[in-house]
């Protein structure tokens, strides 16, 4: 995809530096009006952004969701006014009033960019390094889709991913994980523009960041263009052109810049990083860069020069013409491609998903839920070519590889399985990038305890409402001999505390299949599937009970009459409370068992449904081999919780469950105490 250089093609256009100064003026004025923000990065990166957006970036502000657009990611998201200025100037529906209300309540111009495709914000950034990792996922998505759908003479997937990043992104560990993967996968359409200004919040980075960054990226297998003058438009353009010409490796362009460029008394210092310049310095900057216009005023000639809508419409029309020819030649491929880009499930999904769950119900197998998860994948994956998965070097333990899995590598990207290596954080952030790009439903596996490594990427998935599916196995002290370093106890409560994260902890194969189905059908947020290492018994159910699993909590076993005690559990502890309830009911007590695989789904049910499952009368006892934090609101002052509010020990799982009181005997005794 080629672009006409509209700046050199029309000699009547304003000078490039003045186009860049429009970004600088809007950025410093918005930060000043808000009395909050980060002006230094937009001032320093303005020349680079001007060249990229005016000469290279293929996008259509009139249709921000055009599929084959180039992706632009601002990884150093604190410089958000750079992105908002670019979106406003190039013609996205972001009004000047919204820039004037930067960082104010209910405005789209938030302090750090929040995903909003309508105004060109591809991903939420701010936690440094994650935007870079998201960009790796986007570039991987482009490569896999191109290998899957492109045909000779019909490249319907053909776009670049550009990411701007700073020193902080480079220091964060996730950059190492993700960029190593990018080199391994030879993502030739990933171009990173490094704002190498040598300044962070604490000042000159020479005291704490002395890496040889170009050498590091060359070691990853990247094409590196170093010592580019970030304030020389011709040098920047030449570097980006060279990056586009390199198709077998991702490219890092090291742009030497001055933070706060143009502010005569503050440029080059940390004082421009995270605070307004102040009225006097803004006035001095205006004089220094030759910007004679009032705050938030953009002259008509500069506004016209920036407007990318006409060019964007031409680029999209060219692609639409190519896609129409592709549709005529390959109608089935085109239909599948369009469905995936719309994020829709196949038309016959419900019938086929019902059939898979019916098969699993009929199998009635005792098994670890990690194995049940693989069985569910075997059923669902053939229906969903968009389902792309992997593991952080635990494939055999996470059971994330199914019979239809094909490993993706640099030479053959037409697959659906990613060996992420021991890179939990990188895996989760790249998964988010795959989901952000569109056309994919990513899942990735690791041990539950290592969700800590990936946690901020899980949080970002929840914040962005992205459909990333996290397969988290070895869910409790049931891990056994590996000991407390690997035994999660606080992690379930921690994940449940995260807004918009649905946490499923199924008790058997049927609940596991329903959990997978829920994660697949829920397109407005992520799911964590928390699975056992050890085997668990199959629970007999009626058809109505199978249907009720999706509600997150349901009556699995009941007593005759109004229950005097409700036992609530999830996962491997459900089998324990079922056995305890049998004993107690045999003694003439009235005990109900509620399986609660997903508290988030249960909390969304109607008041009447929840009251029907957990009646006001009677006592309650919750049982889970993790901390008690998640359960007191369901006990609601009517009983107790059997939990483990301390770290485990190294021992066989059976011994640990007995030691910590997770046995039918211990549950029965605790229940008797409540009923006494």
HELIX and SHEET records of a PDB file:
HELIX    1   1 UNK A    6  UNK A    9  1                                   4    
HELIX    2   2 UNK A   16  UNK A   34  1                                  19    
HELIX    3   3 UNK A   39  UNK A   51  1                                  13    
HELIX    4   4 UNK A   52  UNK A   56  3                                   5    
HELIX    5   5 UNK A   61  UNK A   63  5                                   3    
HELIX    6   6 UNK A   77  UNK A   79  5                                   3    
HELIX    7   7 UNK A   80  UNK A   90  1                                  11    
HELIX    8   8 UNK A   96  UNK A  100  1                                   5    
HELIX    9   9 UNK A  117  UNK A  119  5                                   3    
HELIX   10  10 UNK A  130  UNK A  149  1                                  20    
HELIX   11  11 UNK A  167  UNK A  171  1                                   5    
HELIX   12  12 UNK A  173  UNK A  184  1                                  12    
HELIX   13  13 UNK A  205  UNK A  207  5                                   3    
HELIX   14  14 UNK A  213  UNK A  220  1                                   8    
HELIX   15  15 UNK A  233  UNK A  245  1                                  13    
HELIX   16  16 UNK A  270  UNK A  272  5                                   3    
HELIX   17  17 UNK A  279  UNK A  289  1                                  11    
HELIX   18  18 UNK A  300  UNK A  306  1                                   7    
HELIX   19  19 UNK A  309  UNK A  329  1                                  21    
HELIX   20  20 UNK A  331  UNK A  342  1                                  12    
HELIX   21  21 UNK A  349  UNK A  363  1                                  15    
HELIX   22  22 UNK A  369  UNK A  380  1                                  12    
HELIX   23  23 UNK A  381  UNK A  383  5                                   3    
HELIX   24  24 UNK A  395  UNK A  398  1                                   4    
HELIX   25  25 UNK A  424  UNK A  437  1                                  14    
HELIX   26  26 UNK A  448  UNK A  450  5                                   3    
HELIX   27  27 UNK A  451  UNK A  464  1                                  14    
HELIX   28  28 UNK A  477  UNK A  479  5                                   3    
HELIX   29  29 UNK A  491  UNK A  496  1                                   6    
HELIX   30  30 UNK A  509  UNK A  521  1                                  13    
HELIX   31  31 UNK A  543  UNK A  548  1                                   6    
HELIX   32  32 UNK A  549  UNK A  551  5                                   3    
HELIX   33  33 UNK A  573  UNK A  586  1                                  14    
HELIX   34  34 UNK A  599  UNK A  603  1                                   5    
HELIX   35  35 UNK A  607  UNK A  613  1                                   7    
HELIX   36  36 UNK A  628  UNK A  630  5                                   3    
HELIX   37  37 UNK A  632  UNK A  635  1                                   4    
HELIX   38  38 UNK A  653  UNK A  659  1                                   7    
HELIX   39  39 UNK A  664  UNK A  675  1                                  12    
SHEET    1   A 5 UNK A  71  UNK A  74  0                                        
SHEET    2   A 5 UNK A 161  UNK A 166  1                                        
SHEET    3   A 5 UNK A 190  UNK A 196  1                                        
SHEET    4   A 5 UNK A 251  UNK A 256  1                                        
SHEET    5   A 5 UNK A 223  UNK A 229  1                                        
SHEET    1   B 2 UNK A 199  UNK A 200  0                                        
SHEET    2   B 2 UNK A 203  UNK A 204 -1                                        
SHEET    1   C 2 UNK A 367  UNK A 368  0                                        
SHEET    2   C 2 UNK A 535  UNK A 536 -1                                        
SHEET    1   D 6 UNK A 417  UNK A 419  0                                        
SHEET    2   D 6 UNK A 387  UNK A 391  1                                        
SHEET    3   D 6 UNK A 441  UNK A 447  1                                        
SHEET    4   D 6 UNK A 469  UNK A 473  1                                        
SHEET    5   D 6 UNK A 527  UNK A 530  1                                        
SHEET    6   D 6 UNK A 502  UNK A 504  1                                        
SHEET    1   E 5 UNK A 554  UNK A 557  0                                        
SHEET    2   E 5 UNK A 591  UNK A 595 -1                                        
SHEET    3   E 5 UNK A 565  UNK A 569  1                                        
SHEET    4   E 5 UNK A 619  UNK A 623  1                                        
SHEET    5   E 5 UNK A 639  UNK A 642  1                                        
END                                                                             
